[in-house]
Amino acid sequence: MNPHNDSKSFIARLWKHKLLIFIILFVLWIVFFDRNSVMMHIERENNIASLQDSIEYYKREIERLNLHLEELQNDPREMEKFVRERYNMKRDNEDIYIIEKQ
């Protein structure tokens, strides 16, 4: 048997299944290599989910800060507390000790 003949018969057998080979190659291309591949879609979906979580977090933070702002604007005691804590302000008859953690 001629080895050259063997390779021709293998190629001839593969050629008979050219549609199947084309479909397999097409699916591989779509899944892994195409610019809009399935892998890219999965990555984008994960990115979108992460961004939506961030949006929800920031919406909750905005709501919390707006409530805090409203408290500060409407309650003078809250305003005083905030200013004293934040800017280390004190009354004339008080001493303040600041302890910094290292």
C-alpha positions as a Markdown table, in Angstrom:
| # | Residue | x | y | z |
|---|---|---|---|---|
| 1 | Met | 0.0 | 0.0 | 0.0 |
| 2 | Asn | 1.2 | 3.4 | -0.9 |
| 3 | Pro | 1.3 | 6.0 | 2.0 |
| 4 | His | 0.5 | 8.7 | -0.5 |
| 5 | Asn | -2.7 | 6.8 | -1.5 |
| 6 | Asp | -3.7 | 6.5 | 2.2 |
| 7 | Ser | -3.6 | 10.3 | 2.7 |
| 8 | Lys | -5.7 | 10.8 | -0.4 |
| 9 | Ser | -8.3 | 8.4 | 0.9 |
| 10 | Phe | -8.4 | 10.1 | 4.3 |
| 11 | Ile | -8.9 | 13.5 | 2.6 |
| 12 | Ala | -11.5 | 12.0 | 0.4 |
| 13 | Arg | -13.4 | 10.6 | 3.4 |
| 14 | Leu | -13.2 | 14.0 | 5.1 |
| 15 | Trp | -14.4 | 15.7 | 2.0 |
| 16 | Lys | -17.5 | 13.6 | 2.1 |
| 17 | His | -18.4 | 15.2 | 5.4 |
| 18 | Lys | -17.6 | 18.7 | 4.4 |
| 19 | Leu | -20.8 | 20.1 | 5.7 |
| 20 | Leu | -20.2 | 18.6 | 9.2 |
| 21 | Ile | -16.6 | 20.0 | 9.2 |
| 22 | Phe | -17.9 | 23.4 | 8.1 |
| 23 | Ile | -20.5 | 23.4 | 10.9 |
| 24 | Ile | -17.9 | 22.4 | 13.5 |
| 25 | Leu | -15.4 | 25.1 | 12.3 |
| 26 | Phe | -18.2 | 27.7 | 12.2 |
| 27 | Val | -19.3 | 26.9 | 15.8 |
| 28 | Leu | -15.7 | 27.0 | 17.0 |
| 29 | Trp | -15.2 | 30.4 | 15.3 |
| 30 | Ile | -18.4 | 31.8 | 16.7 |
| 31 | Val | -17.7 | 30.6 | 20.3 |
| 32 | Phe | -14.1 | 31.5 | 20.6 |
| 33 | Phe | -12.6 | 33.7 | 17.8 |
| 34 | Asp | -15.2 | 36.1 | 16.5 |
| 35 | Arg | -15.3 | 39.7 | 17.7 |
| 36 | Asn | -18.8 | 39.1 | 19.0 |
| 37 | Ser | -18.1 | 35.6 | 20.3 |
| 38 | Val | -20.1 | 33.9 | 22.9 |
| 39 | Met | -17.3 | 34.3 | 25.4 |
| 40 | Met | -17.3 | 38.1 | 24.9 |
| 41 | His | -21.1 | 38.1 | 25.4 |
| 42 | Ile | -20.7 | 36.2 | 28.7 |
| 43 | Glu | -17.9 | 38.6 | 29.8 |
| 44 | Arg | -20.1 | 41.6 | 28.9 |
| 45 | Glu | -23.1 | 40.2 | 30.8 |
| 46 | Asn | -20.9 | 39.8 | 33.9 |
| 47 | Asn | -19.7 | 43.3 | 33.5 |
| 48 | Ile | -23.2 | 44.6 | 33.2 |
| 49 | Ala | -24.3 | 42.8 | 36.3 |
| 50 | Ser | -21.4 | 44.2 | 38.2 |
| 51 | Leu | -22.2 | 47.7 | 37.0 |
| 52 | Gln | -25.9 | 47.3 | 38.0 |
| 53 | Asp | -24.8 | 46.3 | 41.5 |
| 54 | Ser | -22.7 | 49.4 | 41.7 |
| 55 | Ile | -25.6 | 51.5 | 40.5 |
| 56 | Glu | -27.8 | 50.1 | 43.3 |
| 57 | Tyr | -25.1 | 50.7 | 45.9 |
| 58 | Tyr | -24.7 | 54.3 | 44.9 |
| 59 | Lys | -28.4 | 54.9 | 44.8 |
| 60 | Arg | -28.7 | 53.6 | 48.4 |
| 61 | Glu | -25.7 | 55.8 | 49.4 |
| 62 | Ile | -27.3 | 58.9 | 47.8 |
| 63 | Glu | -30.5 | 58.2 | 49.7 |
| 64 | Arg | -28.7 | 57.7 | 53.0 |
| 65 | Leu | -26.7 | 60.9 | 52.5 |
| 66 | Asn | -29.8 | 62.9 | 51.5 |
| 67 | Leu | -31.5 | 61.7 | 54.7 |
| 68 | His | -28.4 | 62.8 | 56.7 |
| 69 | Leu | -28.3 | 66.1 | 54.9 |
| 70 | Glu | -32.0 | 66.7 | 55.7 |
| 71 | Glu | -31.3 | 65.9 | 59.4 |
| 72 | Leu | -28.4 | 68.4 | 59.4 |
| 73 | Gln | -30.5 | 71.1 | 57.8 |
| 74 | Asn | -33.5 | 70.7 | 60.1 |
| 75 | Asp | -31.9 | 69.8 | 63.5 |
| 76 | Pro | -29.4 | 72.3 | 65.0 |
| 77 | Arg | -28.2 | 69.7 | 67.5 |
| 78 | Glu | -27.3 | 67.3 | 64.7 |
| 79 | Met | -25.5 | 70.2 | 62.9 |
| 80 | Glu | -23.5 | 71.0 | 66.0 |
| 81 | Lys | -22.7 | 67.4 | 66.6 |
| 82 | Phe | -21.5 | 67.0 | 62.9 |
| 83 | Val | -19.4 | 70.1 | 63.0 |
| 84 | Arg | -17.8 | 69.3 | 66.4 |
| 85 | Glu | -16.9 | 65.7 | 65.3 |
| 86 | Arg | -15.9 | 66.6 | 61.8 |
| 87 | Tyr | -13.9 | 69.8 | 62.3 |
| 88 | Asn | -12.8 | 69.3 | 65.9 |
| 89 | Met | -14.6 | 72.4 | 67.0 |
| 90 | Lys | -15.4 | 73.0 | 70.7 |
| 91 | Arg | -17.2 | 75.2 | 73.0 |
| 92 | Asp | -15.3 | 77.7 | 75.0 |
| 93 | Asn | -15.5 | 75.8 | 78.2 |
| 94 | Glu | -14.4 | 72.4 | 76.7 |
| 95 | Asp | -11.2 | 70.6 | 76.1 |
| 96 | Ile | -10.8 | 68.2 | 73.2 |
| 97 | Tyr | -8.4 | 65.3 | 73.2 |
| 98 | Ile | -7.9 | 63.7 | 69.8 |
| 99 | Ile | -6.6 | 60.2 | 69.7 |
| 100 | Glu | -5.3 | 59.1 | 66.3 |
| 101 | Lys | -5.0 | 55.4 | 65.4 |
| 102 | Gln | -1.8 | 54.4 | 63.6 |
